[in-house]
């Protein structure tokens, strides 16, 4: 079975790398958003408990 790097033209490999980078960036942004939402919910819960 040929290796991907041997079977695909460099342009195709670069397209895959670019797509993976975009997915990684979206995942990172999603993780940051999830942390922000968790922090906000914790703040709301704390405010409710103190009320």
mmCIF file as Biopython writes it, N, C-alpha, C and O atoms, coordinates in Angstrom:
data_model
#
loop_
_atom_site.group_PDB
_atom_site.id
_atom_site.type_symbol
_atom_site.label_atom_id
_atom_site.label_alt_id
_atom_site.label_comp_id
_atom_site.label_asym_id
_atom_site.label_entity_id
_atom_site.label_seq_id
_atom_site.pdbx_PDB_ins_code
_atom_site.Cartn_x
_atom_site.Cartn_y
_atom_site.Cartn_z
_atom_site.occupancy
_atom_site.B_iso_or_equiv
_atom_site.auth_seq_id
_atom_site.auth_asym_id
_atom_site.pdbx_PDB_model_num
ATOM 1   N N  . UNK A ? 1  ? 0.857   -1.184 0.000  1.0 0.0 1  A 1 
ATOM 2   C CA . UNK A ? 1  ? 0.000   0.000  0.000  1.0 0.0 1  A 1 
ATOM 3   C C  . UNK A ? 1  ? 0.897   1.239  0.000  1.0 0.0 1  A 1 
ATOM 4   O O  . UNK A ? 1  ? 1.751   1.380  0.875  1.0 0.0 1  A 1 
ATOM 5   N N  . UNK A ? 2  ? 0.714   2.134  -0.964 1.0 0.0 2  A 1 
ATOM 6   C CA . UNK A ? 2  ? 1.582   3.323  -1.021 1.0 0.0 2  A 1 
ATOM 7   C C  . UNK A ? 2  ? 1.268   4.297  0.115  1.0 0.0 2  A 1 
ATOM 8   O O  . UNK A ? 2  ? 0.134   4.415  0.577  1.0 0.0 2  A 1 
ATOM 9   N N  . UNK A ? 3  ? 2.294   4.967  0.528  1.0 0.0 3  A 1 
ATOM 10  C CA . UNK A ? 3  ? 2.122   5.993  1.557  1.0 0.0 3  A 1 
ATOM 11  C C  . UNK A ? 3  ? 1.409   7.192  0.938  1.0 0.0 3  A 1 
ATOM 12  O O  . UNK A ? 3  ? 1.519   7.433  -0.264 1.0 0.0 3  A 1 
ATOM 13  N N  . UNK A ? 4  ? 0.684   7.936  1.759  1.0 0.0 4  A 1 
ATOM 14  C CA . UNK A ? 4  ? -0.082  9.078  1.254  1.0 0.0 4  A 1 
ATOM 15  C C  . UNK A ? 4  ? 0.843   10.066 0.539  1.0 0.0 4  A 1 
ATOM 16  O O  . UNK A ? 4  ? 0.521   10.551 -0.545 1.0 0.0 4  A 1 
ATOM 17  N N  . UNK A ? 5  ? 1.985   10.358 1.146  1.0 0.0 5  A 1 
ATOM 18  C CA . UNK A ? 5  ? 2.904   11.335 0.570  1.0 0.0 5  A 1 
ATOM 19  C C  . UNK A ? 5  ? 3.418   10.882 -0.792 1.0 0.0 5  A 1 
ATOM 20  O O  . UNK A ? 5  ? 3.747   11.714 -1.638 1.0 0.0 5  A 1 
ATOM 21  N N  . UNK A ? 6  ? 3.490   9.580  -1.010 1.0 0.0 6  A 1 
ATOM 22  C CA . UNK A ? 6  ? 3.965   9.072  -2.290 1.0 0.0 6  A 1 
ATOM 23  C C  . UNK A ? 6  ? 2.838   9.012  -3.316 1.0 0.0 6  A 1 
ATOM 24  O O  . UNK A ? 6  ? 3.099   9.072  -4.518 1.0 0.0 6  A 1 
ATOM 25  N N  . UNK A ? 7  ? 1.600   8.897  -2.867 1.0 0.0 7  A 1 
ATOM 26  C CA . UNK A ? 7  ? 0.474   8.690  -3.766 1.0 0.0 7  A 1 
ATOM 27  C C  . UNK A ? 7  ? -0.202  9.977  -4.204 1.0 0.0 7  A 1 
ATOM 28  O O  . UNK A ? 7  ? -0.855  10.004 -5.247 1.0 0.0 7  A 1 
ATOM 29  N N  . UNK A ? 8  ? -0.062  11.038 -3.433 1.0 0.0 8  A 1 
ATOM 30  C CA . UNK A ? 8  ? -0.794  12.272 -3.721 1.0 0.0 8  A 1 
ATOM 31  C C  . UNK A ? 8  ? 0.160   13.391 -4.130 1.0 0.0 8  A 1 
ATOM 32  O O  . UNK A ? 8  ? 1.267   13.502 -3.603 1.0 0.0 8  A 1 
ATOM 33  N N  . UNK A ? 9  ? -0.285  14.221 -5.077 1.0 0.0 9  A 1 
ATOM 34  C CA . UNK A ? 9  ? 0.528   15.389 -5.442 1.0 0.0 9  A 1 
ATOM 35  C C  . UNK A ? 9  ? 0.664   16.350 -4.260 1.0 0.0 9  A 1 
ATOM 36  O O  . UNK A ? 9  ? -0.185  16.385 -3.369 1.0 0.0 9  A 1 
ATOM 37  N N  . UNK A ? 10 ? 1.728   17.115 -4.272 1.0 0.0 10 A 1 
ATOM 38  C CA . UNK A ? 10 ? 2.006   18.049 -3.177 1.0 0.0 10 A 1 
ATOM 39  C C  . UNK A ? 10 ? 0.861   19.031 -2.956 1.0 0.0 10 A 1 
ATOM 40  O O  . UNK A ? 10 ? 0.563   19.384 -1.815 1.0 0.0 10 A 1 
ATOM 41  N N  . UNK A ? 11 ? 0.210   19.481 -4.040 1.0 0.0 11 A 1 
ATOM 42  C CA . UNK A ? 11 ? -0.902  20.429 -3.902 1.0 0.0 11 A 1 
ATOM 43  C C  . UNK A ? 11 ? -2.044  19.799 -3.107 1.0 0.0 11 A 1 
ATOM 44  O O  . UNK A ? 11 ? -2.666  20.466 -2.279 1.0 0.0 11 A 1 
ATOM 45  N N  . UNK A ? 12 ? -2.320  18.521 -3.354 1.0 0.0 12 A 1 
ATOM 46  C CA . UNK A ? 12 ? -3.384  17.832 -2.617 1.0 0.0 12 A 1 
ATOM 47  C C  . UNK A ? 12 ? -3.022  17.703 -1.153 1.0 0.0 12 A 1 
ATOM 48  O O  . UNK A ? 12 ? -3.869  17.883 -0.277 1.0 0.0 12 A 1 
ATOM 49  N N  . UNK A ? 13 ? -1.770  17.393 -0.889 1.0 0.0 13 A 1 
ATOM 50  C CA . UNK A ? 13 ? -1.334  17.273 0.503  1.0 0.0 13 A 1 
ATOM 51  C C  . UNK A ? 13 ? -1.431  18.615 1.207  1.0 0.0 13 A 1 
ATOM 52  O O  . UNK A ? 13 ? -1.819  18.671 2.374  1.0 0.0 13 A 1 
ATOM 53  N N  . UNK A ? 14 ? -1.086  19.695 0.522  1.0 0.0 14 A 1 
ATOM 54  C CA . UNK A ? 14 ? -1.182  21.025 1.126  1.0 0.0 14 A 1 
ATOM 55  C C  . UNK A ? 14 ? -2.632  21.368 1.416  1.0 0.0 14 A 1 
ATOM 56  O O  . UNK A ? 14 ? -2.924  22.001 2.431  1.0 0.0 14 A 1 
ATOM 57  N N  . UNK A ? 15 ? -3.547  20.961 0.542  1.0 0.0 15 A 1 
ATOM 58  C CA . UNK A ? 15 ? -4.970  21.201 0.778  1.0 0.0 15 A 1 
ATOM 59  C C  . UNK A ? 15 ? -5.433  20.460 2.031  1.0 0.0 15 A 1 
ATOM 60  O O  . UNK A ? 15 ? -6.222  20.990 2.812  1.0 0.0 15 A 1 
ATOM 61  N N  . UNK A ? 16 ? -4.946  19.245 2.222  1.0 0.0 16 A 1 
ATOM 62  C CA . UNK A ? 16 ? -5.294  18.471 3.417  1.0 0.0 16 A 1 
ATOM 63  C C  . UNK A ? 16 ? -4.737  19.156 4.657  1.0 0.0 16 A 1 
ATOM 64  O O  . UNK A ? 16 ? -5.430  19.277 5.667  1.0 0.0 16 A 1 
ATOM 65  N N  . UNK A ? 17 ? -3.498  19.603 4.582  1.0 0.0 17 A 1 
ATOM 66  C CA . UNK A ? 17 ? -2.878  20.303 5.714  1.0 0.0 17 A 1 
ATOM 67  C C  . UNK A ? 17 ? -3.663  21.558 6.044  1.0 0.0 17 A 1 
ATOM 68  O O  . UNK A ? 17 ? -3.915  21.836 7.217  1.0 0.0 17 A 1 
ATOM 69  N N  . UNK A ? 18 ? -4.051  22.315 5.042  1.0 0.0 18 A 1 
ATOM 70  C CA . UNK A ? 18 ? -4.820  23.544 5.263  1.0 0.0 18 A 1 
ATOM 71  C C  . UNK A ? 18 ? -6.159  23.239 5.916  1.0 0.0 18 A 1 
ATOM 72  O O  . UNK A ? 18 ? -6.583  23.951 6.827  1.0 0.0 18 A 1 
ATOM 73  N N  . UNK A ? 19 ? -6.825  22.185 5.456  1.0 0.0 19 A 1 
ATOM 74  C CA . UNK A ? 19 ? -8.124  21.819 6.019  1.0 0.0 19 A 1 
ATOM 75  C C  . UNK A ? 19 ? -7.972  21.366 7.469  1.0 0.0 19 A 1 
ATOM 76  O O  . UNK A ? 19 ? -8.779  21.735 8.322  1.0 0.0 19 A 1 
ATOM 77  N N  . UNK A ? 20 ? -6.950  20.575 7.749  1.0 0.0 20 A 1 
ATOM 78  C CA . UNK A ? 20 ? -6.718  20.132 9.126  1.0 0.0 20 A 1 
ATOM 79  C C  . UNK A ? 20 ? -6.396  21.312 10.036 1.0 0.0 20 A 1 
ATOM 80  O O  . UNK A ? 20 ? -6.824  21.338 11.190 1.0 0.0 20 A 1 
ATOM 81  N N  . UNK A ? 21 ? -5.659  22.273 9.535  1.0 0.0 21 A 1 
ATOM 82  C CA . UNK A ? 21 ? -5.355  23.471 10.320 1.0 0.0 21 A 1 
ATOM 83  C C  . UNK A ? 21 ? -6.632  24.248 10.633 1.0 0.0 21 A 1 
ATOM 84  O O  . UNK A ? 21 ? -6.807  24.744 11.746 1.0 0.0 21 A 1 
ATOM 85  N N  . UNK A ? 22 ? -7.520  24.349 9.647  1.0 0.0 22 A 1 
ATOM 86  C CA . UNK A ? 22 ? -8.780  25.056 9.863  1.0 0.0 22 A 1 
ATOM 87  C C  . UNK A ? 22 ? -9.628  24.327 10.900 1.0 0.0 22 A 1 
ATOM 88  O O  . UNK A ? 22 ? -10.231 24.961 11.765 1.0 0.0 22 A 1 
ATOM 89  N N  . UNK A ? 23 ? -9.676  23.014 10.817 1.0 0.0 23 A 1 
ATOM 90  C CA . UNK A ? 23 ? -10.439 22.227 11.792 1.0 0.0 23 A 1 
ATOM 91  C C  . UNK A ? 23 ? -9.847  22.407 13.181 1.0 0.0 23 A 1 
ATOM 92  O O  . UNK A ? 23 ? -10.585 22.565 14.154 1.0 0.0 23 A 1 
ATOM 93  N N  . UNK A ? 24 ? -8.526  22.384 13.281 1.0 0.0 24 A 1 
ATOM 94  C CA . UNK A ? 24 ? -7.856  22.585 14.572 1.0 0.0 24 A 1 
ATOM 95  C C  . UNK A ? 24 ? -8.208  23.955 15.146 1.0 0.0 24 A 1 
ATOM 96  O O  . UNK A ? 24 ? -8.493  24.074 16.338 1.0 0.0 24 A 1 
ATOM 97  N N  . UNK A ? 25 ? -8.191  24.979 14.313 1.0 0.0 25 A 1 
ATOM 98  C CA . UNK A ? 25 ? -8.522  26.330 14.778 1.0 0.0 25 A 1 
ATOM 99  C C  . UNK A ? 25 ? -9.970  26.413 15.240 1.0 0.0 25 A 1 
ATOM 100 O O  . UNK A ? 25 ? -10.262 27.038 16.259 1.0 0.0 25 A 1 
ATOM 101 N N  . UNK A ? 26 ? -10.884 25.782 14.493 1.0 0.0 26 A 1 
ATOM 102 C CA . UNK A ? 26 ? -12.296 25.783 14.886 1.0 0.0 26 A 1 
ATOM 103 C C  . UNK A ? 26 ? -12.488 25.054 16.207 1.0 0.0 26 A 1 
ATOM 104 O O  . UNK A ? 26 ? -13.271 25.483 17.054 1.0 0.0 26 A 1 
ATOM 105 N N  . UNK A ? 27 ? -11.770 23.951 16.377 1.0 0.0 27 A 1 
ATOM 106 C CA . UNK A ? 27 ? -11.865 23.187 17.619 1.0 0.0 27 A 1 
ATOM 107 C C  . UNK A ? 27 ? -11.351 24.007 18.783 1.0 0.0 27 A 1 
ATOM 108 O O  . UNK A ? 27 ? -11.954 24.020 19.856 1.0 0.0 27 A 1 
ATOM 109 N N  . UNK A ? 28 ? -10.236 24.693 18.575 1.0 0.0 28 A 1 
ATOM 110 C CA . UNK A ? 28 ? -9.664  25.539 19.626 1.0 0.0 28 A 1 
ATOM 111 C C  . UNK A ? 28 ? -10.655 26.637 20.006 1.0 0.0 28 A 1 
ATOM 112 O O  . UNK A ? 28 ? -10.858 26.908 21.189 1.0 0.0 28 A 1 
ATOM 113 N N  . UNK A ? 29 ? -11.273 27.272 19.006 1.0 0.0 29 A 1 
ATOM 114 C CA . UNK A ? 29 ? -12.261 28.314 19.276 1.0 0.0 29 A 1 
ATOM 115 C C  . UNK A ? 29 ? -13.470 27.740 20.004 1.0 0.0 29 A 1 
ATOM 116 O O  . UNK A ? 29 ? -14.017 28.374 20.906 1.0 0.0 29 A 1 
ATOM 117 N N  . UNK A ? 30 ? -13.880 26.553 19.615 1.0 0.0 30 A 1 
ATOM 118 C CA . UNK A ? 30 ? -15.020 25.893 20.257 1.0 0.0 30 A 1 
ATOM 119 C C  . UNK A ? 30 ? -14.703 25.590 21.718 1.0 0.0 30 A 1 
ATOM 120 O O  . UNK A ? 30 ? -15.543 25.793 22.595 1.0 0.0 30 A 1 
ATOM 121 N N  . UNK A ? 31 ? -13.482 25.100 21.979 1.0 0.0 31 A 1 
ATOM 122 C CA . UNK A ? 31 ? -13.077 24.815 23.357 1.0 0.0 31 A 1 
ATOM 123 C C  . UNK A ? 31 ? -13.059 26.087 24.196 1.0 0.0 31 A 1 
ATOM 124 O O  . UNK A ? 31 ? -13.477 26.080 25.354 1.0 0.0 31 A 1 
ATOM 125 N N  . UNK A ? 32 ? -12.573 27.179 23.608 1.0 0.0 32 A 1 
ATOM 126 C CA . UNK A ? 32 ? -12.532 28.439 24.330 1.0 0.0 32 A 1 
ATOM 127 C C  . UNK A ? 32 ? -13.951 28.927 24.625 1.0 0.0 32 A 1 
ATOM 128 O O  . UNK A ? 32 ? -14.226 29.424 25.717 1.0 0.0 32 A 1 
ATOM 129 N N  . UNK A ? 33 ? -14.840 28.783 23.656 1.0 0.0 33 A 1 
ATOM 130 C CA . UNK A ? 33 ? -16.234 29.190 23.848 1.0 0.0 33 A 1 
ATOM 131 C C  . UNK A ? 33 ? -16.887 28.341 24.935 1.0 0.0 33 A 1 
ATOM 132 O O  . UNK A ? 33 ? -17.632 28.856 25.770 1.0 0.0 33 A 1 
ATOM 133 N N  . UNK A ? 34 ? -16.607 27.049 24.922 1.0 0.0 34 A 1 
ATOM 134 C CA . UNK A ? 34 ? -17.171 26.162 25.943 1.0 0.0 34 A 1 
ATOM 135 C C  . UNK A ? 34 ? -16.688 26.571 27.337 1.0 0.0 34 A 1 
ATOM 136 O O  . UNK A ? 34 ? -17.472 26.575 28.286 1.0 0.0 34 A 1 
ATOM 137 N N  . UNK A ? 35 ? -15.411 26.914 27.465 1.0 0.0 35 A 1 
ATOM 138 C CA . UNK A ? 35 ? -14.882 27.370 28.764 1.0 0.0 35 A 1 
ATOM 139 C C  . UNK A ? 35 ? -15.553 28.673 29.175 1.0 0.0 35 A 1 
ATOM 140 O O  . UNK A ? 35 ? -15.894 28.852 30.345 1.0 0.0 35 A 1 
ATOM 141 N N  . UNK A ? 36 ? -15.746 29.581 28.228 1.0 0.0 36 A 1 
ATOM 142 C CA . UNK A ? 36 ? -16.410 30.847 28.538 1.0 0.0 36 A 1 
ATOM 143 C C  . UNK A ? 36 ? -17.838 30.608 29.022 1.0 0.0 36 A 1 
ATOM 144 O O  . UNK A ? 36 ? -18.288 31.239 29.979 1.0 0.0 36 A 1 
ATOM 145 N N  . UNK A ? 37 ? -18.545 29.699 28.363 1.0 0.0 37 A 1 
ATOM 146 C CA . UNK A ? 37 ? -19.918 29.384 28.772 1.0 0.0 37 A 1 
ATOM 147 C C  . UNK A ? 37 ? -19.928 28.761 30.156 1.0 0.0 37 A 1 
ATOM 148 O O  . UNK A ? 37 ? -20.767 29.109 30.987 1.0 0.0 37 A 1 
ATOM 149 N N  . UNK A ? 38 ? -19.000 27.838 30.413 1.0 0.0 38 A 1 
ATOM 150 C CA . UNK A ? 38 ? -18.912 27.212 31.736 1.0 0.0 38 A 1 
ATOM 151 C C  . UNK A ? 38 ? -18.626 28.254 32.821 1.0 0.0 38 A 1 
ATOM 152 O O  . UNK A ? 38 ? -19.224 28.224 33.896 1.0 0.0 38 A 1 
ATOM 153 N N  . UNK A ? 39 ? -17.712 29.168 32.527 1.0 0.0 39 A 1 
ATOM 154 C CA . UNK A ? 39 ? -17.396 30.222 33.494 1.0 0.0 39 A 1 
ATOM 155 C C  . UNK A ? 39 ? -18.614 31.107 33.753 1.0 0.0 39 A 1 
ATOM 156 O O  . UNK A ? 39 ? -18.897 31.454 34.899 1.0 0.0 39 A 1 
ATOM 157 N N  . UNK A ? 40 ? -19.327 31.468 32.701 1.0 0.0 40 A 1 
ATOM 158 C CA . UNK A ? 40 ? -20.520 32.297 32.847 1.0 0.0 40 A 1 
ATOM 159 C C  . UNK A ? 40 ? -21.571 31.581 33.694 1.0 0.0 40 A 1 
ATOM 160 O O  . UNK A ? 40 ? -22.170 32.182 34.586 1.0 0.0 40 A 1 
ATOM 161 N N  . UNK A ? 41 ? -21.790 30.295 33.413 1.0 0.0 41 A 1 
ATOM 162 C CA . UNK A ? 41 ? -22.784 29.527 34.179 1.0 0.0 41 A 1 
ATOM 163 C C  . UNK A ? 41 ? -22.391 29.450 35.653 1.0 0.0 41 A 1 
ATOM 164 O O  . UNK A ? 41 ? -23.243 29.551 36.535 1.0 0.0 41 A 1 
ATOM 165 N N  . UNK A ? 42 ? -21.114 29.274 35.908 1.0 0.0 42 A 1 
ATOM 166 C CA . UNK A ? 42 ? -20.645 29.235 37.296 1.0 0.0 42 A 1 
ATOM 167 C C  . UNK A ? 42 ? -20.891 30.566 37.993 1.0 0.0 42 A 1 
ATOM 168 O O  . UNK A ? 42 ? -21.288 30.601 39.158 1.0 0.0 42 A 1 
ATOM 169 N N  . UNK A ? 43 ? -20.656 31.651 37.283 1.0 0.0 43 A 1 
ATOM 170 C CA . UNK A ? 43 ? -20.890 32.976 37.854 1.0 0.0 43 A 1 
ATOM 171 C C  . UNK A ? 43 ? -22.374 33.190 38.141 1.0 0.0 43 A 1 
ATOM 172 O O  . UNK A ? 43 ? -22.731 33.760 39.172 1.0 0.0 43 A 1 
ATOM 173 N N  . UNK A ? 44 ? -23.237 32.735 37.236 1.0 0.0 44 A 1 
ATOM 174 C CA . UNK A ? 44 ? -24.678 32.873 37.448 1.0 0.0 44 A 1 
ATOM 175 C C  . UNK A ? 44 ? -25.104 32.028 38.640 1.0 0.0 44 A 1 
ATOM 176 O O  . UNK A ? 44 ? -25.879 32.490 39.477 1.0 0.0 44 A 1 
ATOM 177 N N  . UNK A ? 45 ? -24.608 30.796 38.729 1.0 0.0 45 A 1 
ATOM 178 C CA . UNK A ? 45 ? -24.945 29.928 39.861 1.0 0.0 45 A 1 
ATOM 179 C C  . UNK A ? 45 ? -24.510 30.554 41.183 1.0 0.0 45 A 1 
ATOM 180 O O  . UNK A ? 45 ? -25.252 30.523 42.165 1.0 0.0 45 A 1 
ATOM 181 N N  . UNK A ? 46 ? -23.311 31.119 41.203 1.0 0.0 46 A 1 
ATOM 182 C CA . UNK A ? 46 ? -22.804 31.764 42.416 1.0 0.0 46 A 1 
ATOM 183 C C  . UNK A ? 46 ? -23.679 32.957 42.780 1.0 0.0 46 A 1 
ATOM 184 O O  . UNK A ? 46 ? -24.009 33.157 43.949 1.0 0.0 46 A 1 
ATOM 185 N N  . UNK A ? 47 ? -24.054 33.750 41.778 1.0 0.0 47 A 1 
ATOM 186 C CA . UNK A ? 47 ? -24.898 34.910 42.044 1.0 0.0 47 A 1 
ATOM 187 C C  . UNK A ? 47 ? -26.263 34.482 42.594 1.0 0.0 47 A 1 
ATOM 188 O O  . UNK A ? 47 ? -26.801 35.139 43.485 1.0 0.0 47 A 1 
ATOM 189 N N  . UNK A ? 48 ? -26.815 33.406 42.080 1.0 0.0 48 A 1 
ATOM 190 C CA . UNK A ? 48 ? -28.107 32.916 42.541 1.0 0.0 48 A 1 
ATOM 191 C C  . UNK A ? 48 ? -27.976 32.407 43.976 1.0 0.0 48 A 1 
ATOM 192 O O  . UNK A ? 48 ? -28.851 32.668 44.801 1.0 0.0 48 A 1 
ATOM 193 N N  . UNK A ? 49 ? -26.919 31.701 44.278 1.0 0.0 49 A 1 
ATOM 194 C CA . UNK A ? 49 ? -26.718 31.164 45.636 1.0 0.0 49 A 1 
ATOM 195 C C  . UNK A ? 49 ? -26.576 32.296 46.654 1.0 0.0 49 A 1 
ATOM 196 O O  . UNK A ? 49 ? -27.028 32.175 47.793 1.0 0.0 49 A 1 
ATOM 197 N N  . UNK A ? 50 ? -25.952 33.384 46.241 1.0 0.0 50 A 1 
ATOM 198 C CA . UNK A ? 50 ? -25.745 34.511 47.157 1.0 0.0 50 A 1 
ATOM 199 C C  . UNK A ? 50 ? -27.006 35.346 47.319 1.0 0.0 50 A 1 
ATOM 200 O O  . UNK A ? 50 ? -27.129 36.112 48.275 1.0 0.0 50 A 1 
ATOM 201 N N  . UNK A ? 51 ? -27.939 35.201 46.393 1.0 0.0 51 A 1 
ATOM 202 C CA . UNK A ? 51 ? -29.162 35.990 46.437 1.0 0.0 51 A 1 
ATOM 203 C C  . UNK A ? 51 ? -30.082 35.436 47.441 1.0 0.0 51 A 1 
ATOM 204 O O  . UNK A ? 51 ? -31.178 35.964 47.632 1.0 0.0 51 A 1 
#
